[in-house]
Structure formats: C-alpha cells, structure tokens
Amino acid sequence: MIGFLETVVIGLTTGAVYALIAMGYNVVFASTGVMNFAHGEFYMGGMMIGAFLAVSAGVPMLLALVITVALGALLGVVLERVAVRGLTDKDAGLGASGWVLSTLGFGIVIQAGITLWMGPELRPFPPLAPFDSFTLAGVPITYQRVVVIVAALLVGLLLHLYLERTKVGRALSAVEQDPDAALLRGIPVLRLGVLAFAIGGGLGALSGFLAAPLSAAVSSAGLAFGLKGFIAAAAGGIPSIKGAVIAGFLLGLLEVFGVALLGAGYRQAIVFAALLVVLMVKPAGLFGTGKLRPV
Amino acid sequence: MEPLTYAVRSRWRYLLLIPLVLLVGGPQVVATVTSGLSSLLISPFTHEIEFAANRYEIFNAQLLLIYIVVALGLNLVFQAGMISLGHSAFFLVGAYSVGLLTQHGLSFWLALVVGLVLAAVLGLLLGAPAIRLGLFTLAMVTLGYAIVAQDMVLEWRGLTGGGDGLRGIERPAPFAGLDQYYWLVAVCVVLVYLLTRNWLRSPLGRAGRATADNEVAAGSIRIDVRVVKVRSFVVSAAIAGLAGGLYAPLIGFLSPRAFTVDLAVLFLLMVLLGGGGTAVGPIIGAVVLFRIPLAVEDVTGSAGNVSLLVYGVVLVIAVRLLPQGFMSGWWLLRGWLERRFGGRATDGPAAAEFDGTAFAELVAAGAGQARGPRLRAVDLRKQLGGVKAVDGVGIEVEPGEVHAIIGPNGSGKTTTLNLLSGYVEPDGGTFELDGERVRSGGTVRARHGLGRTFQTPLLFSSMTCLENVMVALDGRTGVPRWAGLLRLPHARAAERRDHERAVAILAAVGIRDVDTRASVLPPGRRRLLEIARLIAFQPRIVLMDEPAAGLTHAEIEHLETMIAAFAAAGIGVVLVEHHVDLVLRLATRVTVLDFGKVLASGTPEEIRNDPKVLEAYLGTSLQANEGDR
C-alpha cells in the first residue's frame, strides 16, 4: 500500500503531464479555432524521438531535448500546412469539419510511421535529472518528478504571460475571435496560425520527452495521453491556460486516488465521470468564458 | 448540395437502383463486387484481379453492411451539429444484449428489440446531459462513453465473461446459415437507409441542419435545439444498438477487444469521409474505409501498421481533395453535367422584383384574423461586465404599432432588444404579452410568436434560400414529423405546399435564385432572406435590430413597405434603428435610450421637439436632415 503523500506526489506528476498536453491543445485553439486531434501523437513522437536520440544515438540529454522540441515544432508547421490550411471555412457549415478528419488522419500517419520505424515495444528512457531521489516528510521523491511538475508550472506561466501580456499573444486571441476583423486590422492571421501550430507541436513533443522517463516510451501512448490532456483542457475551460494547468493537476490527483480506492478497472470511468460533472455545472469548463452578448 | 426536401425529385435517383440490385443479387454478388473492386484498385501492385465469393468475403460483406447501418445512424447526429465518438458503446450494448439474452434462452428477435431499446435509453441518459457542450467537448465526452463501456465489460466479468468473451451466439432459425443471415442484414440496411434519407429530407432534417448551422437563429424560429439534438442522438444510438444486435450472431463470439475507441473513430470517419449530412455519403465512406485495410493487407501480406499508415494518408489526401466528403464531389460533377447538358429547370419564381402587395398579403395570411398581443416590459435591468447596459427600461407595444428605439451607440438598444426577445437573462424587470408573464429564453419567446431579425443577419449559411424559408414553415402544417419519415401522402402534400409557399415568399421579397446557398448572398440579400424567413415564421410581434443597415436607398424603401405591412396586419413592431429619417416616418412611438435609461418616450413629433433629446442625441442629425429638405 502506497502512502498518502506518495500518492499525492504521483498524482501531481501525472497531472503535470496532463497539464502540459492540455496547454498544447489550447495554444493552437486559442489562435486558430482548430482542435488538433493529432496532438496526442506529438506527445508520443516526443517520447520516441527522444528515446531514439538519447538512447540509440547517444546524444546528450539536453541537446536531445532541444532537437526533439524543434522537430515537434517543425512537425506542427507541417501539420498546419498539410491538414489545416484551407480546411477551416466557417461558412461551409457542416463542411467546416474537414480539418477534423485530416488532423485525425495526420495523427494516424505519425503513429503508424513511428511504429514502423521503431517498433511497438517499450523503450527505455533516461531521466533528464539524475535518477536520484530526495526525501520530503519521509517520502522519497525522484528529481524527475520535480522536473516535470516545475516544467508544467513554468510553461503554464510563460504561455499565460505570452497570450495575455504580449502584443503577439493578444493578436492571437483576436484572430480566434474574428479572423476577418483581425485581418483587416493588419494582423498576419496566417503567420500567427503557423506560429501557434509550431508552439503546440513543440509543446507536445516537450511533454512526451519529460514524461517518458517516468513510464518508458511506447508508440501506442498517443491516444490515451492525448485524451487525458484534452479532458484537462475541456474541464479547465478551453482555451484558458490557467484552467488547463489547474484542471490537469486535479485530474492527475483524481485519477491516482480513484484508482487507489476503486481499482484500476475504473480508471477511465472515474476520469470521465468527473469531466461530465464539471461540464454539467459549467458547460464552458472551470475557467471558460461564455459570451456576454449572444447576438 | 443535396436538397433538404423531398418535394424536389431528381431523375438521378434511379442511380440508387445500382446498389439495390446488388443487394438483391444476394451475398455472393455483394462479396464478389466489393472484393473485386478493391482488388481492382490494388491491381497495379498485385497484377491480378480477383473476384472472390468465398465464405471470408461473404462474411466481410455482411460486416460491412452492419458498419453501414451504424454510419447511417451516426450521420443523423453529425447532421444536427454534433460529433459523437461514442457510438461503439451503443453498438456494444446492442451486441451484448443479444449475446447475453439469447444465451439465457430469450428469442433472438426479442433480444434484438431489447438491445435497440437499451441503446436508445442509454443514448437518452448519456446524450441529454451532454448536448449542451461544445462540439469538441461533446466529442471527448462521448469518446469517454466508448472507453468506459469497454472497461465495464472487462470489469463486470460475472455478467459479460470479461476479457474471455462470450461464445456460441447462434443465428436465429430461418437465417442460421451465413448465406441466409445475409438477407436479414440486407433488409435492415435498406430500411435504415430509407429511414435516414427521409429523415434528412423532411422537416426533421431541416431542423437538424438549421441547428448545426446556427443555434440562435434556429431558436428564433421556434426550433428547440435541445429537442433536435437529443432526438437525433437517441435515434442514432438506437440504430447503433440494432447494428450491434445484428453483429453478435454474425460473429458468434463477443469480446470487449472488438469495441475499441478505434471502432468509434472509424464510424465517425465513415460519415465524414463519405459526406456528413448526405443520405448516401456514409455508405460510400464505409465501403472505402472498410476495404482499405483489407486491400493493403492483400498487397503487403501483413495487417497492422502499414495499412494504418495508408489509411491515414488516404484520409488526409481525400480531405484535401474534397473537404466536405466524397458526396460533395458527386454534387459538383452533377452540377457540371446539368449545366453542360442543360435541362435543369430552376425552382425559382419567374419574377425577381420586390412585390409590396404580395408581401402584404403573405404577412396578412400568416397573421390571420386575430391581432397580435400587447407587449409590456417594465423596469428591465441588465448589467454586462461592469456596465449597466440597461437600467430600468420600460416599453409598451400595442398590436399594429411601430415602436422605435433609438439612441447613441452603446446606449443599450440591442441589449434591450435581446432582453425583449429573451436572449439575455434580465437582472430584473418583467415581460408580459397580453398581461401574461412570459419567462426568458429565445425559443420560449419565439414560441409565443416573437419574431426577430438580427443586427448581422443570422442565416443558416449552408442551406439554400429555399431551405432557409422552409425550415421556418415547418411545424405550422400540423402534420406530425414521423409522417415525413414514412412519406405518408398527407406529409408529401404538406411538403409540396410548403415548398410552393417558400418560393412565393422569396419571390415577394425579391429573391429569385432560391437554390443559392445563403453563405454566398451579398449583404442586402441576406437581410431580405432573413425577412423572408420571418414571414414564414408567422410572427405575432416583430423585433428588428437595425434592419436598414447596409441597405441601398431602393432597398430601404422596400423595407419601409415591409414594416408597414406588418403593422397593417395587426403585428406590433419593435424597431432599433440608426436611420432617423426612416424612424420618424414609420414609428408611431419612439423611445430614446441614453446610458441604458429611457431619456424620452413619445410620438415622433414629441421626440423631434424634445429639448433633452435634441441636446443629447438627435440635435445635429435632425437639423442636418431638415436642412437637406
């Protein structure tokens, strides 16, 4: 039986990973109105490319991290060009769903491609921090867990400041609210969209790279983690960065404690039930905003 | 695009005889054709074409037909503006119902019905709370259903057999053989196809598409979007349950591993790739997506990741070529053929000019003998953010009166109108029609006959002008909606009448090209279309938000005639307008707002001479206008 505090630490770490993934959805959605259904595969890609670089190719960890994130960003740009641009016509009514299909398809391609390349087995992944632990209130905590939690908080803070405080960030949210008006104001809508996908892709790869040492890398991880990240985003209120971080941590804690109490078979049921309860009370999510004036 | 009414019959409909003949041809024919087609596609790699009618392909053909049933049902959900990734759960419920109940001695037929009903009930329980959510949140929540359903089968080992599965499910008596069972599946496919096609092209489908396009506008013509969504969700869950019930004895063995999230995603992809919202699209999507993995397997000799890779690439390419699915390609081709070889008569009226007399007659016919209700709103208050947008506004409108609300920008005109039409929940104040309190809510007020036009016209952008008007006529004929599903004679007659009336209404406002999609209309026409929809709605009170904005001089004159026609028919009109000239000519009463409060209220003459008004707002513009004359 794991102790209470240990469970809290595991929950927070899991939650940090969910928060990182959730922010990847939000940063893309905030500026393009597109929900990147391939995002889970970016997370998986970060794991696998990281494993390849750090273990098979013997690249130093920090350099491997930089390369992985850069590749994630690059793949994000490719995704935008191949599977999103030109497929988001809002006037087309039902037809505006083209990018739903193509981002899903793009995700399938990433997953199948990486599995073909590296195989379906688990891959070892060295931790970013020394594989030691320190003891806090009698609970041993590995440094990697600290790295993941701090990274989630730091990324959250940076993204929040970026989206709320900088000129580019405010332009991004203007684009999401009304692309036409933003364009008329001289905001380079297209370039900002590409930028958002680059950030989202890099963030996805980063979250995989950070999470991999805790679980080992595997090419089938994309769906499950992409889903959890999305749940965190939805519960937190898309596209709120604050909401994603808070809901991510809550979700991690809830999942770990729920499994401890009810058994692993109920892992998903607990998570989805919680999501449903949150959304029943607040359909726009914890920190989501409804429109002030409907018409 | 595909028409949303069965009043229009196309000669292309005979093309549907091809799949029908195939189905009637029997299991061998279907297996031969489907396997032959996919082997033809991969023949560049394999250098052989194989038409196989072996047991494996006959089994595949039936599995495909069952998937088609699910896709056809799921199409109804998508058409109403929802994405469900949870239909594998309803499919599972149908399958396990039949599997478990038949093993406990219940007859297959009864078990099939139980499975269908269970899936429908589950669809209601799970769908009703979820439909309020946004598009993607709903997709995720429903995906949760799919995952949890699978987990529960694994967890409740005692009931379901858990991971070991459920063995020995037998096919019912006259359909015991694989070849015989085909006929049961085929009949179900045809029935579900007919049901969904009629659904899409009847008032049910129009309400669904209107909801998908614009929920606020749908509510303004008394469509209850929650009912529309729940209805679609429940019916499609029931159809998935039926398909599951057919699936269990086909396979004979149920394992939770068969009902993965991937299956739920596959169902959705079938709908989207084929063309969501079209009658035939899901069938084409299902055939393509079902055969791709099999075909790739034939080429590479192995299943799994290669076929997954091809699958993903095909998806992306297909969407790039035809973002709205395969059927949109067919409609493009068909449009080209018809233009090239002529012969397609337009449904439009002969004349295209605004016709004031016809307009007045249509409005009067819609209003009937009774005069509209008296509107009385007292002490309306609404705080938006930190601003008191509306602060104690009261308004009374008599039947047949034109009551204008004017005021500077930000004085609370639109918010007042939104409070009156129920889109904004007031912080305080009362709203009465003929002395009876009516609670807030756009659809609630629309039910009481409040018609509304919007500052920026809210149209159903993916629907044609004709469909935009027809959808507002629906439900006024008194024909129950299910009659449209069966295309009963009186439903057909009502559909044709509505079609003719819609054309007449469009002609009266001056829209001739009735088959044009609303999204491509220029601004002036958009407003005309919104007014046409308003007539079809048969309002008892009309609320208009800056109807003259963006109109030409001639169009403003027409608008004046239209508003006068509403008033003449005994309908009260509330008019928010910047165009002071128009207001002073038309209005019987004018209320001037400033900073959310009523500055003055009276006849146009009183307002014109009110020093407060002149000072605060009208001053310069009035004098300037008078100077012009």
Interface residues (C-beta under 8 A of the other chain):
Chain A: M35 V82 A83 G86 L87 D89 D91 A92 G93 L94 G95 S97 G98 W99 V100 L101 S102 L104 G105 F106 G107 I108 V109 Q111 A112 G113 T115 L116 L223 L227 F230 I231 A234 I238 G265 Y266 R267 Q268 A269 V271 F272 L275 L276 L279 M280 P283 A284 G285 L292 R293 P294 V295
Chain B: F78 Q79 G81 I83 P129 A130 R132 L133 G134 F136 T137 M140 V141 L143 G144 Y145 I147 V148 D151 M152 L154 E155 R209 A212 D213 V216 V261 V265 L269 L272 L273 G276 G277 N305 V306 L308 L309 Y311 G312 V313 V314 L315 V316 A318 V319 R320 P323 Q324 S328 L384 G385 T414 T415 N418 Y423 V424 G442 F454 Q455 L458 F460 S461 S462 M463 S519 D545
